Amino acid sequence: MASSMRISRLLSRSILPASTTLFSRGGSGALGTRLNKYSTAAAIEEPIKPTVKVEHNQLLIDGKFVDAASGKTFPTIDPRTGDLISHVSEGDHEDVDRAVAAARKAFDHGPWPKMTAYERQRILLRAADLFEKHNDELAALETWDNGKPYEQSAKIEIPMLVRLFRYYAGWADKIHGLTVPADGPYHVQTLHEPIGVAGQIIPWNFPLLMFAWKVGPALACGNTIVLKTAEQTPLSALYASKLLHEAGLPPGVLNVISGFGPTAGAAIASHMDIDKLAFTGSTKTGKVVLELAARSNLKPVTLELGGKSPFIVCEDADVDEAVELAHFALFFNQGQCCCAGSRTFVHERVYDEFIEKAKARALKRVVGDPFKGGIEQGPQIDSEQFEKILKYIRSGIESGATLEAGGDRFGKSGFYIQPTVFSNVKDDMLIAKEEIFGPVQSILTFKDLGEVIQRANNTKYGLAAGVFTKNINTANTLTRALRVGTVWVNSFDTFDAAIPFGGYKMSGHGREKGEYSLKNYLQVKAVVTSLNNPAWL
């Protein structure tokens, strides 16, 4: 419990003393004074060379690292520079077939589902210990391939990876059915059985956390897995999978395919011998995945998709605290969060003050090489995302929003973008409607709760929301009225292992993390046995 609380505090930005946070809140803090606003020093210096080496860049099938059947590879690049990190084996449908065959064999004939739950638990706990031991290597791979600050990877995300695996290890021997009374002389029990071979497709924004969200519950329930990494960030999951096998995971239980969505991803989604599918990514791709699953063997699908989350600052807010939390809600992880607070609704009574302070905070945000100490924001993931974000910024300017800060690339190389703030944003502007997935804060004004509830809910998404208020009645009104899967009150991005996460509407189906996630990987079987002259019913 203590470990969970520590990690939860690191991942949230509740209103806590500055000493409890990893990153500067600006102002008189050390980071705010050490580097000037939008300092290009960190971006134009020679990039810091990571200490980790890429040891695994092949596919993992049946417990072995192997080349793709086609022999093809693709480059994974350093978003700080656009330079090559490594060539990675490019899996396609033939490799998916090999991986599924290995997973099917491991499920139908291998030891994993037949192990005692306690034995599976011990393997998951050993894996968590190895993740913890290799924290620095995993964090360096994550930052090198993704561009997020190393301090974030090493102090937040790898510890959460460890916590998630320990959490699901704890569930392994606590999954059980029920004895059910029936109207007649019958003994009725329910069995909770592993669903079989799970296909899993994870995104690039949080590679190892999404690995844990999916692999952890599937393994705890006794399933086998074929997992596709995002083509932008294949390296850390391969390293983590090697550690799982070092912990004693049998061959074929976890198979990892690196490759592209239209080939490897589509092959997994449409495979007739995969029993369950889980996908995290964009709503557009989620629709394709769901259709492929339905057209093949009608496999059940868990979807965690996009969002356009409201962050509501009420009139009683402490503006300084609200500005800092709203800043974190949007800019964390370079703005590349599905649940980012990307529509900042501010009550009209505090709007002008909020705008000035939000602008000042953005100008103090420290951008640069994510391997450098004290950096708050690294580069975007790749050139495609970089150009997409700049296109949305141009759209905001052209549609009449006021550009308060940023609005351009940062530095001369890599995929860095200035922290950008827009005021006078209207609901019908693209920057207020569509998921930007970048460091662009859109600030809107509102008059009363009824208005902001209607406007906050007027979106196809329903992933998350933030509420900032001192009034418990206001908080209760908003938490019940907002049609989203998670509402954070005076906090944001609190991702404890036990808290379920998922969306309403076009933000997805099902829940990940917590006890709810286990249902994704279990079948319920009713067993009814006739009783002969029972002593009781």
JOJO-V995027 format. One record per backbone hydrogen bond with DSSP energy under -0.5 kcal/mol. NH is the residue of the N-H (numbers start at 0). CO is the residue of the C=O. If there is no record, write none. Layout:
NH|CO  NH|CO
This chain:
4|0  5|1  6|2  7|3  8|4  9|5  10|6  11|7  12|491  14|489  15|13  19|16  20|17  28|25  32|28  33|29  34|30  37|364  38|35  43|39  44|40  54|52  58|65  59|255  60|58  60|63  63|60  65|58  65|63  70|67  73|87  75|85  77|82  78|76  78|143  80|77  81|77  82|77  84|75  85|75  87|73  88|56  89|71  90|88  90|257  95|91  96|92  97|93  98|94  99|95  100|96  101|97  102|98  103|99  104|100  105|101  106|102  107|103  108|104  109|104  114|110  114|111  119|115  120|116  121|117  122|118  123|119  124|120  125|121  126|122  127|123  128|124  129|125  130|126  131|127  132|128  133|129  134|131  137|133  138|134  139|135  140|136  141|137  142|138  143|139  144|140  145|141  146|142  149|369  152|148  153|149  154|150  155|151  156|151  157|152  159|155  160|156  161|157  162|158  163|159  164|160  165|161  166|162  167|163  168|164  169|165  170|166  171|167  171|168  173|170  174|171  175|173  179|177  179|187  183|181  185|183  186|528  187|179  187|185  188|526  189|177  190|524  192|190  192|522  194|520  197|195  197|223  198|275  199|225  200|277  201|227  206|203  209|205  210|206  211|207  212|208  213|209  214|210  215|211  217|213  218|214  219|215  220|216  221|218  222|217  223|195  224|252  225|197  226|254  227|199  228|226  228|256  232|229  237|233  238|234  239|235  240|236  241|237  242|238  243|239  244|240  245|241  246|242  247|244  248|243  252|249  254|224  255|59  256|226  257|255  258|228  259|90  262|259  263|259  264|259  265|260  266|262  267|263  268|264  269|265  270|267  273|270  274|196  275|196  276|299  277|198  278|301  279|200  280|303  285|281  286|282  287|283  288|284  289|285  290|286  291|287  292|288  293|289  294|290  295|291  297|292  298|292  299|274  301|276  302|508  303|278  304|302  304|506  308|339  309|463  310|342  311|465  312|310  312|344  313|311  313|467  316|313  318|316  321|317  322|318  323|319  324|320  325|321  326|322  327|323  328|324  329|325  330|326  331|327  333|330  334|330  334|331  335|332  336|334  339|336  340|328  341|339  342|308  343|441  344|310  344|342  345|343  345|443  346|312  347|445  349|346  350|346  353|349  354|350  355|351  356|352  357|353  358|354  359|355  360|356  361|357  362|358  363|359  363|360  364|360  364|361  366|364  367|376  371|368  374|371  375|365  376|365  379|414  385|381  386|382  387|383  388|384  389|385  390|386  391|387  392|388  393|389  394|390  395|391  396|392  397|393  398|394  399|396  400|395  401|422  402|400  403|401  403|420  404|420  406|417  409|415  410|408  414|78  417|407  419|438  420|404  421|440  422|401  424|442  428|425  431|428  432|428  432|429  433|429  435|433  439|437  440|419  441|341  441|439  442|421  442|440  443|343  443|441  445|345  451|447  452|448  453|449  454|450  455|451  456|452  457|453  457|454  458|456  464|485  465|309  466|487  467|311  468|466  471|469  474|470  475|471  476|472  477|473  478|474  479|475  480|476  481|477  483|481  484|461  485|462  487|464  488|486  489|466  489|487  494|492  495|493  498|495  499|497  500|511  503|461  505|459  506|503  507|504  508|302  511|500  513|496  516|512  516|513  517|514  518|514  518|515  519|516  520|517  521|518  522|192  524|190  524|522  526|188  527|525  528|186  528|526  530|184  532|530
